[in-house]
């Protein structure tokens, strides 16, 4: 069995956050699989087949890429951001476990990338400078009560919280409910960062206080970061404010 | 004031995880600042000054870079991994807040990178495929009791946990104590991933069960990921196991 499947993180936005490794893997692949808009970000190369699929078809896309790899050849499955964070890498592992034994013999490579919260954080300053967590607000799989429990735990313990999948066409009330829930534990002034379409021409970064965060529009392309009580907003004349969470004094691990 | 300071994430390991943006910023800088081993990873360019400093001098390094930027010119401050995750970006923001007003007028750019937990996760499979948190085990600043409270909260709420700064020359017992603490909440079989020197020639990835994790050697170059009760280890004949945390069924946000 000589097949190889590389699950490749493109980073968010355009090619600025593509790594050298991801670029080399993309150039080397016989065929590409992925959600259409992600595939569109990869320059065309003659002789390289492209299989675009819909956003909802995560499992089917993983199966198709694994089947193709099992026939031999070098297959690339592209993912936005980092493939390991709420994205394709776990889906591929799950399909390997559920699939035919020969899929376990495939050469599987996960190629990391810049995940959305890192790019949004960079645009805002350094809100993830201290302990933080990443939580998907999608209750398509997990019950909303579990999401509430995780929001409570994270806020009470002082983690900064990055919210992935805050909103979708079918999930419109969850983000507001999450802000309400966090408001039980966090000061009304806690900074909340909305990073929309980061790294794309229509990028928009907005910072609001938790108490008024429900007034800010978020959509499927938005990543939300809710600060901790330690997170600071540093105003700057003529420049956007810097939002950061102090790491503290320089120590031996600086 | 025309000075610019770019705080640049090199990613962990060698140049494979350097982004196109980071590469361009490095090439464009008049002077580079950073911890010596990180600076050594940047190809030399004639006319570009280099100011290496010790690991412990985080605050002083930020101040030196800000001072230089305030004199005009394009300064790059390099950081391993992502500068926003337990690294230089928050230190720079803190020094700007504490420093002279003119520093607030500087053009500050944070250039994101692949942070260590993403690279280690990619090597192991997809352990960060569902809700997770990142926690520094350094008690140089925060009290150990707070770290325990965060470990408790994260484990009880079902987050996968990435541990940064697990060990240093001066902090030898903390990682074992953290495993003991997590063992109160998590099954003894919970997979623990040790990623040492990821992306370097001496890279070493090891997976152990939580109950025996204290037997594994970790050092300052190690990043540890502790699974959740949902994290799975998928054995493969002739290949390393894949460790992953299922994201679940394909949904509208896949």
Contacts between the chains, C-beta under 8 A, distances in Angstrom:
chain1	res1	chain2	res2	distance
A	11	B	19	6.9
A	15	B	20	6.0
A	16	B	19	6.6
A	16	B	20	5.4
A	16	B	21	4.0
A	17	B	19	4.9
A	17	B	20	7.3
A	17	B	21	6.2
A	17	B	112	6.7
A	18	B	19	6.5
A	18	B	20	5.7
A	19	B	11	6.9
A	19	B	16	6.7
A	19	B	17	4.9
A	19	B	18	6.5
A	19	B	19	5.7
A	19	B	114	6.5
A	20	B	15	6.0
A	20	B	16	5.4
A	20	B	17	7.3
A	20	B	18	5.7
A	20	B	23	8.0
A	21	B	16	4.0
A	21	B	17	6.2
A	23	B	20	8.0
A	55	B	252	7.4
A	55	B	253	7.9
A	55	B	254	6.1
A	56	B	250	6.2
A	56	B	251	7.2
A	56	B	252	5.8
A	56	B	254	5.7
A	57	B	250	6.6
A	57	B	254	7.2
A	58	B	250	3.9
A	58	B	251	8.0
A	58	B	254	3.3
A	59	B	249	7.5
A	59	B	250	4.4
A	59	B	254	7.8
A	60	B	250	7.4
A	82	B	114	7.6
A	82	B	118	5.1
A	82	B	122	7.8
A	83	B	122	7.5
A	83	B	126	7.5
A	84	B	118	6.2
A	84	B	121	4.6
A	84	B	122	5.7
A	84	B	126	4.8
A	84	B	127	7.6
A	84	B	128	5.1
A	84	B	129	6.3
A	85	B	118	7.2
A	85	B	128	5.7
A	85	B	129	7.6
A	86	B	129	7.3
A	86	B	130	7.5
A	86	B	247	6.3
A	86	B	253	7.9
A	87	B	129	7.9
A	87	B	247	7.9
A	89	B	122	7.3
A	89	B	125	7.1
A	89	B	126	3.7
A	89	B	129	6.3
A	89	B	244	7.2
A	90	B	126	4.0
A	90	B	129	2.8
A	90	B	130	7.1
A	90	B	244	5.0
A	90	B	245	6.2
A	90	B	246	5.8
A	90	B	247	4.6
A	91	B	247	6.4
A	91	B	250	7.2
A	91	B	254	7.5
A	92	B	126	7.6
A	93	B	125	5.3
A	93	B	126	5.3
A	93	B	129	7.5
A	93	B	232	7.7
A	93	B	234	6.2
A	93	B	242	5.0
A	93	B	244	3.7
A	93	B	246	7.8
A	94	B	244	7.0
A	94	B	246	5.3
A	94	B	247	7.8
A	96	B	234	6.5
A	96	B	242	6.8
A	97	B	232	7.0
A	97	B	234	5.0
A	104	B	234	7.4
A	104	B	235	8.0
A	104	B	236	4.3
A	104	B	237	6.7
A	104	B	239	7.2
A	105	B	236	7.1
A	105	B	237	6.8
A	105	B	238	6.9
A	105	B	239	7.0
A	107	B	239	7.8
A	108	B	239	7.9
A	108	B	242	6.8
A	110	B	121	7.7
A	110	B	122	3.9
A	110	B	123	7.4
A	110	B	125	6.9
A	110	B	126	6.7
A	111	B	122	6.7
A	112	B	17	6.8
A	112	B	114	5.0
A	112	B	118	4.3
A	112	B	119	5.1
A	112	B	121	7.3
A	112	B	122	4.1
A	113	B	114	6.7
A	113	B	118	7.5
A	114	B	19	6.5
A	114	B	82	7.6
A	114	B	112	5.0
A	114	B	113	6.8
A	114	B	114	6.2
A	115	B	118	6.5
A	118	B	82	5.1
A	118	B	84	6.2
A	118	B	85	7.2
A	118	B	112	4.3
A	118	B	113	7.5
A	118	B	115	6.5
A	119	B	112	5.1
A	121	B	84	4.6
A	121	B	110	7.7
A	121	B	112	7.3
A	122	B	82	7.8
A	122	B	83	7.5
A	122	B	84	5.7
A	122	B	89	7.3
A	122	B	110	3.9
A	122	B	111	6.7
A	122	B	112	4.1
A	123	B	110	7.4
A	125	B	89	7.1
A	125	B	93	5.3
A	125	B	110	7.0
A	126	B	83	7.5
A	126	B	84	4.8
A	126	B	89	3.7
A	126	B	90	4.0
A	126	B	92	7.5
A	126	B	93	5.3
A	126	B	110	6.7
A	127	B	84	7.6
A	128	B	84	5.1
A	128	B	85	5.7
A	128	B	134	7.8
A	129	B	84	6.3
A	129	B	85	7.6
A	129	B	86	7.2
A	129	B	87	7.8
A	129	B	89	6.3
A	129	B	90	2.8
A	129	B	93	7.5
A	130	B	86	7.5
A	130	B	90	7.1
A	130	B	136	7.3
A	131	B	133	7.0
A	131	B	134	6.7
A	131	B	135	4.9
A	131	B	136	6.4
A	131	B	150	6.0
A	132	B	133	6.6
A	132	B	134	5.7
A	133	B	131	7.0
A	133	B	132	6.6
A	133	B	133	3.5
A	133	B	134	7.3
A	133	B	154	7.2
A	133	B	159	5.9
A	134	B	128	7.8
A	134	B	131	6.7
A	134	B	132	5.7
A	134	B	133	7.3
A	135	B	131	4.9
A	136	B	130	7.3
A	136	B	131	6.4
A	136	B	247	7.9
A	136	B	253	7.5
A	138	B	251	6.2
A	138	B	252	7.9
A	138	B	253	4.6
A	140	B	248	7.7
A	140	B	249	7.1
A	140	B	251	3.2
A	140	B	252	6.3
A	140	B	253	6.5
A	141	B	247	7.4
A	141	B	248	3.4
A	141	B	249	5.5
A	141	B	251	6.3
A	142	B	248	7.0
A	146	B	158	7.3
A	149	B	157	5.9
A	150	B	131	6.0
A	150	B	157	4.8
A	150	B	158	6.9
A	150	B	159	6.9
A	152	B	157	7.9
A	153	B	153	4.5
A	153	B	154	7.2
A	153	B	156	6.6
A	153	B	157	3.7
A	153	B	159	7.8
A	154	B	133	7.2
A	154	B	153	7.2
A	154	B	154	7.9
A	154	B	157	7.2
A	154	B	159	7.8
A	156	B	153	6.6
A	157	B	149	5.9
A	157	B	150	4.8
A	157	B	152	7.9
A	157	B	153	3.7
A	157	B	154	7.2
A	158	B	146	7.3
A	158	B	150	6.9
A	159	B	133	5.9
A	159	B	150	6.9
A	159	B	153	7.9
A	159	B	154	7.8
A	165	B	253	4.4
A	168	B	252	5.3
A	168	B	253	5.5
A	169	B	252	7.1
A	170	B	252	5.5
A	171	B	252	7.7
A	171	B	253	7.9
A	220	B	253	7.6
A	232	B	93	7.7
A	232	B	97	7.0
A	234	B	93	6.2
A	234	B	96	6.5
A	234	B	97	5.0
A	234	B	104	7.4
A	235	B	104	7.9
A	236	B	104	4.3
A	236	B	105	7.1
A	237	B	104	6.6
A	237	B	105	6.9
A	238	B	105	6.9
A	239	B	104	7.2
A	239	B	105	7.1
A	239	B	107	7.8
A	239	B	108	7.9
A	242	B	93	5.0
A	242	B	96	6.8
A	242	B	108	6.8
A	244	B	89	7.2
A	244	B	90	5.0
A	244	B	93	3.7
A	244	B	94	7.1
A	245	B	90	6.2
A	246	B	90	5.9
A	246	B	93	7.9
A	246	B	94	5.3
A	247	B	86	6.3
A	247	B	87	7.9
A	247	B	90	4.5
A	247	B	91	6.4
A	247	B	94	7.8
A	247	B	136	7.9
A	247	B	141	7.4
A	248	B	140	7.7
A	248	B	141	3.4
A	248	B	142	7.0
A	249	B	59	7.5
A	249	B	140	7.3
A	249	B	141	5.6
A	250	B	56	6.3
A	250	B	57	6.6
A	250	B	58	4.0
A	250	B	59	4.4
A	250	B	60	7.5
A	250	B	91	7.3
A	251	B	56	7.3
A	251	B	58	8.0
A	251	B	138	6.1
A	251	B	140	3.2
A	251	B	141	6.1
A	252	B	55	7.4
A	252	B	56	5.8
A	252	B	138	7.8
A	252	B	140	6.2
A	252	B	168	5.3
A	252	B	169	7.1
A	252	B	170	5.5
A	252	B	171	7.7
A	253	B	55	7.9
A	253	B	86	8.0
A	253	B	136	7.4
A	253	B	138	4.6
A	253	B	140	6.5
A	253	B	165	4.4
A	253	B	168	5.5
A	253	B	171	7.9
A	253	B	220	7.7
A	254	B	55	6.2
A	254	B	56	5.7
A	254	B	57	7.2
A	254	B	58	3.3
A	254	B	59	7.8
A	254	B	91	7.5
